[in-house]
Amino acid sequence: MAEEENNLIELTDEDGNVIKCALYDIIDFEGKQYAILADMSHSEDDMYDTIIVTYTEEDGTSYFETIEDDEEFDRVSEYVDKILDEEDLEDEEDE
């Protein structure tokens, strides 16, 4: 379950804990959309944990759901890691 306000999202985990996240990007992969979120509740030196969830939109409402299939999660995670690594390289080149 998630509440969205601008690019800030509050996820509720299965234990009822609220995790505050920033929406980093929404990507298309293998015919689905996934949201890349930055966990804002744990920050060390401006490094944030990345959370990847499925993203759907229906009647103007955004839904963020856990990826239940381990193999799907692994494929998406590898793809996201590649994207983030490429962006890091581009940022280094711009400096």
Biotite code that builds the C-alpha atoms (Angstrom):
import biotite.structure as struc

atoms = struc.array([
    struc.Atom([0.000, 0.000, 0.000], chain_id="A", res_id=1, res_name="MET", atom_name="CA", element="C"),
    struc.Atom([1.265, 3.490, -0.752], chain_id="A", res_id=2, res_name="ALA", atom_name="CA", element="C"),
    struc.Atom([0.336, 7.113, -0.388], chain_id="A", res_id=3, res_name="GLU", atom_name="CA", element="C"),
    struc.Atom([1.804, 9.525, -2.932], chain_id="A", res_id=4, res_name="GLU", atom_name="CA", element="C"),
    struc.Atom([2.391, 13.244, -2.428], chain_id="A", res_id=5, res_name="GLU", atom_name="CA", element="C"),
    struc.Atom([4.318, 14.847, -5.308], chain_id="A", res_id=6, res_name="ASN", atom_name="CA", element="C"),
    struc.Atom([7.423, 12.656, -5.567], chain_id="A", res_id=7, res_name="ASN", atom_name="CA", element="C"),
    struc.Atom([7.324, 11.510, -1.931], chain_id="A", res_id=8, res_name="LEU", atom_name="CA", element="C"),
    struc.Atom([5.729, 8.170, -1.226], chain_id="A", res_id=9, res_name="ILE", atom_name="CA", element="C"),
    struc.Atom([4.908, 6.409, 2.014], chain_id="A", res_id=10, res_name="GLU", atom_name="CA", element="C"),
    struc.Atom([4.970, 2.625, 1.765], chain_id="A", res_id=11, res_name="LEU", atom_name="CA", element="C"),
    struc.Atom([3.602, 0.394, 4.480], chain_id="A", res_id=12, res_name="THR", atom_name="CA", element="C"),
    struc.Atom([5.457, -2.895, 4.864], chain_id="A", res_id=13, res_name="ASP", atom_name="CA", element="C"),
    struc.Atom([3.904, -6.188, 5.923], chain_id="A", res_id=14, res_name="GLU", atom_name="CA", element="C"),
    struc.Atom([4.684, -5.406, 9.587], chain_id="A", res_id=15, res_name="ASP", atom_name="CA", element="C"),
    struc.Atom([2.866, -2.075, 9.447], chain_id="A", res_id=16, res_name="GLY", atom_name="CA", element="C"),
    struc.Atom([6.045, 0.043, 9.403], chain_id="A", res_id=17, res_name="ASN", atom_name="CA", element="C"),
    struc.Atom([5.922, 3.200, 7.279], chain_id="A", res_id=18, res_name="VAL", atom_name="CA", element="C"),
    struc.Atom([8.842, 3.714, 4.898], chain_id="A", res_id=19, res_name="ILE", atom_name="CA", element="C"),
    struc.Atom([9.253, 7.198, 3.426], chain_id="A", res_id=20, res_name="LYS", atom_name="CA", element="C"),
    struc.Atom([10.580, 7.123, -0.127], chain_id="A", res_id=21, res_name="CYS", atom_name="CA", element="C"),
    struc.Atom([11.333, 9.509, -2.944], chain_id="A", res_id=22, res_name="ALA", atom_name="CA", element="C"),
    struc.Atom([10.296, 8.511, -6.438], chain_id="A", res_id=23, res_name="LEU", atom_name="CA", element="C"),
    struc.Atom([13.504, 8.324, -8.464], chain_id="A", res_id=24, res_name="TYR", atom_name="CA", element="C"),
    struc.Atom([12.146, 6.992, -11.747], chain_id="A", res_id=25, res_name="ASP", atom_name="CA", element="C"),
    struc.Atom([9.515, 4.844, -13.411], chain_id="A", res_id=26, res_name="ILE", atom_name="CA", element="C"),
    struc.Atom([10.868, 2.423, -16.003], chain_id="A", res_id=27, res_name="ILE", atom_name="CA", element="C"),
    struc.Atom([9.410, 0.026, -18.548], chain_id="A", res_id=28, res_name="ASP", atom_name="CA", element="C"),
    struc.Atom([10.892, -3.474, -18.488], chain_id="A", res_id=29, res_name="PHE", atom_name="CA", element="C"),
    struc.Atom([9.562, -6.687, -20.045], chain_id="A", res_id=30, res_name="GLU", atom_name="CA", element="C"),
    struc.Atom([6.134, -5.172, -20.663], chain_id="A", res_id=31, res_name="GLY", atom_name="CA", element="C"),
    struc.Atom([5.606, -3.874, -17.112], chain_id="A", res_id=32, res_name="LYS", atom_name="CA", element="C"),
    struc.Atom([6.277, -0.645, -15.302], chain_id="A", res_id=33, res_name="GLN", atom_name="CA", element="C"),
    struc.Atom([8.461, -0.495, -12.218], chain_id="A", res_id=34, res_name="TYR", atom_name="CA", element="C"),
    struc.Atom([9.134, 2.328, -9.793], chain_id="A", res_id=35, res_name="ALA", atom_name="CA", element="C"),
    struc.Atom([12.630, 2.951, -8.493], chain_id="A", res_id=36, res_name="ILE", atom_name="CA", element="C"),
    struc.Atom([12.345, 4.464, -5.022], chain_id="A", res_id=37, res_name="LEU", atom_name="CA", element="C"),
    struc.Atom([14.967, 5.902, -2.673], chain_id="A", res_id=38, res_name="ALA", atom_name="CA", element="C"),
    struc.Atom([14.371, 4.942, 0.967], chain_id="A", res_id=39, res_name="ASP", atom_name="CA", element="C"),
    struc.Atom([14.623, 8.290, 2.752], chain_id="A", res_id=40, res_name="MET", atom_name="CA", element="C"),
    struc.Atom([14.275, 6.839, 6.251], chain_id="A", res_id=41, res_name="SER", atom_name="CA", element="C"),
    struc.Atom([17.882, 5.548, 6.371], chain_id="A", res_id=42, res_name="HIS", atom_name="CA", element="C"),
    struc.Atom([20.497, 7.929, 5.041], chain_id="A", res_id=43, res_name="SER", atom_name="CA", element="C"),
    struc.Atom([24.257, 7.797, 5.404], chain_id="A", res_id=44, res_name="GLU", atom_name="CA", element="C"),
    struc.Atom([26.371, 10.311, 3.516], chain_id="A", res_id=45, res_name="ASP", atom_name="CA", element="C"),
    struc.Atom([23.538, 10.996, 1.050], chain_id="A", res_id=46, res_name="ASP", atom_name="CA", element="C"),
    struc.Atom([23.406, 7.304, 0.059], chain_id="A", res_id=47, res_name="MET", atom_name="CA", element="C"),
    struc.Atom([19.928, 5.828, 0.026], chain_id="A", res_id=48, res_name="TYR", atom_name="CA", element="C"),
    struc.Atom([18.741, 2.254, -0.222], chain_id="A", res_id=49, res_name="ASP", atom_name="CA", element="C"),
    struc.Atom([16.955, 1.560, -3.477], chain_id="A", res_id=50, res_name="THR", atom_name="CA", element="C"),
    struc.Atom([13.548, -0.099, -3.478], chain_id="A", res_id=51, res_name="ILE", atom_name="CA", element="C"),
    struc.Atom([12.063, -1.522, -6.674], chain_id="A", res_id=52, res_name="ILE", atom_name="CA", element="C"),
    struc.Atom([8.331, -2.182, -6.884], chain_id="A", res_id=53, res_name="VAL", atom_name="CA", element="C"),
    struc.Atom([5.772, -2.678, -9.624], chain_id="A", res_id=54, res_name="THR", atom_name="CA", element="C"),
    struc.Atom([3.948, 0.461, -10.664], chain_id="A", res_id=55, res_name="TYR", atom_name="CA", element="C"),
    struc.Atom([0.451, 0.683, -12.060], chain_id="A", res_id=56, res_name="THR", atom_name="CA", element="C"),
    struc.Atom([-1.952, 3.537, -12.494], chain_id="A", res_id=57, res_name="GLU", atom_name="CA", element="C"),
    struc.Atom([-5.711, 3.177, -12.552], chain_id="A", res_id=58, res_name="GLU", atom_name="CA", element="C"),
    struc.Atom([-8.292, 5.953, -12.649], chain_id="A", res_id=59, res_name="ASP", atom_name="CA", element="C"),
    struc.Atom([-5.622, 8.516, -11.730], chain_id="A", res_id=60, res_name="GLY", atom_name="CA", element="C"),
    struc.Atom([-4.428, 6.566, -8.694], chain_id="A", res_id=61, res_name="THR", atom_name="CA", element="C"),
    struc.Atom([-0.877, 5.182, -8.513], chain_id="A", res_id=62, res_name="SER", atom_name="CA", element="C"),
    struc.Atom([-0.254, 1.742, -7.055], chain_id="A", res_id=63, res_name="TYR", atom_name="CA", element="C"),
    struc.Atom([3.113, 0.470, -5.848], chain_id="A", res_id=64, res_name="PHE", atom_name="CA", element="C"),
    struc.Atom([3.335, -3.250, -5.087], chain_id="A", res_id=65, res_name="GLU", atom_name="CA", element="C"),
    struc.Atom([6.041, -5.643, -3.994], chain_id="A", res_id=66, res_name="THR", atom_name="CA", element="C"),
    struc.Atom([7.512, -7.890, -6.683], chain_id="A", res_id=67, res_name="ILE", atom_name="CA", element="C"),
    struc.Atom([6.529, -11.342, -5.430], chain_id="A", res_id=68, res_name="GLU", atom_name="CA", element="C"),
    struc.Atom([8.396, -13.474, -8.011], chain_id="A", res_id=69, res_name="ASP", atom_name="CA", element="C"),
    struc.Atom([12.098, -13.846, -7.061], chain_id="A", res_id=70, res_name="ASP", atom_name="CA", element="C"),
    struc.Atom([13.221, -14.425, -10.655], chain_id="A", res_id=71, res_name="GLU", atom_name="CA", element="C"),
    struc.Atom([11.349, -11.352, -11.883], chain_id="A", res_id=72, res_name="GLU", atom_name="CA", element="C"),
    struc.Atom([12.857, -9.305, -9.051], chain_id="A", res_id=73, res_name="PHE", atom_name="CA", element="C"),
    struc.Atom([16.379, -10.497, -9.939], chain_id="A", res_id=74, res_name="ASP", atom_name="CA", element="C"),
    struc.Atom([15.925, -9.571, -13.625], chain_id="A", res_id=75, res_name="ARG", atom_name="CA", element="C"),
    struc.Atom([14.534, -6.134, -12.808], chain_id="A", res_id=76, res_name="VAL", atom_name="CA", element="C"),
    struc.Atom([17.240, -5.513, -10.193], chain_id="A", res_id=77, res_name="SER", atom_name="CA", element="C"),
    struc.Atom([19.996, -6.320, -12.688], chain_id="A", res_id=78, res_name="GLU", atom_name="CA", element="C"),
    struc.Atom([18.427, -3.969, -15.230], chain_id="A", res_id=79, res_name="TYR", atom_name="CA", element="C"),
    struc.Atom([18.063, -1.172, -12.663], chain_id="A", res_id=80, res_name="VAL", atom_name="CA", element="C"),
    struc.Atom([21.663, -1.658, -11.486], chain_id="A", res_id=81, res_name="ASP", atom_name="CA", element="C"),
    struc.Atom([22.829, -1.280, -15.089], chain_id="A", res_id=82, res_name="LYS", atom_name="CA", element="C"),
    struc.Atom([20.789, 1.926, -15.510], chain_id="A", res_id=83, res_name="ILE", atom_name="CA", element="C"),
    struc.Atom([22.096, 3.414, -12.258], chain_id="A", res_id=84, res_name="LEU", atom_name="CA", element="C"),
    struc.Atom([25.699, 2.486, -13.112], chain_id="A", res_id=85, res_name="ASP", atom_name="CA", element="C"),
    struc.Atom([25.374, 4.179, -16.520], chain_id="A", res_id=86, res_name="GLU", atom_name="CA", element="C"),
    struc.Atom([23.952, 7.307, -14.891], chain_id="A", res_id=87, res_name="GLU", atom_name="CA", element="C"),
    struc.Atom([26.832, 7.356, -12.389], chain_id="A", res_id=88, res_name="ASP", atom_name="CA", element="C"),
    struc.Atom([29.319, 7.189, -15.265], chain_id="A", res_id=89, res_name="LEU", atom_name="CA", element="C"),
    struc.Atom([27.563, 10.042, -17.081], chain_id="A", res_id=90, res_name="GLU", atom_name="CA", element="C"),
    struc.Atom([27.614, 12.139, -13.890], chain_id="A", res_id=91, res_name="ASP", atom_name="CA", element="C"),
    struc.Atom([31.352, 11.512, -13.458], chain_id="A", res_id=92, res_name="GLU", atom_name="CA", element="C"),
    struc.Atom([32.000, 12.534, -17.068], chain_id="A", res_id=93, res_name="GLU", atom_name="CA", element="C"),
    struc.Atom([30.061, 15.777, -16.562], chain_id="A", res_id=94, res_name="ASP", atom_name="CA", element="C"),
    struc.Atom([32.224, 16.794, -13.583], chain_id="A", res_id=95, res_name="GLU", atom_name="CA", element="C"),
])
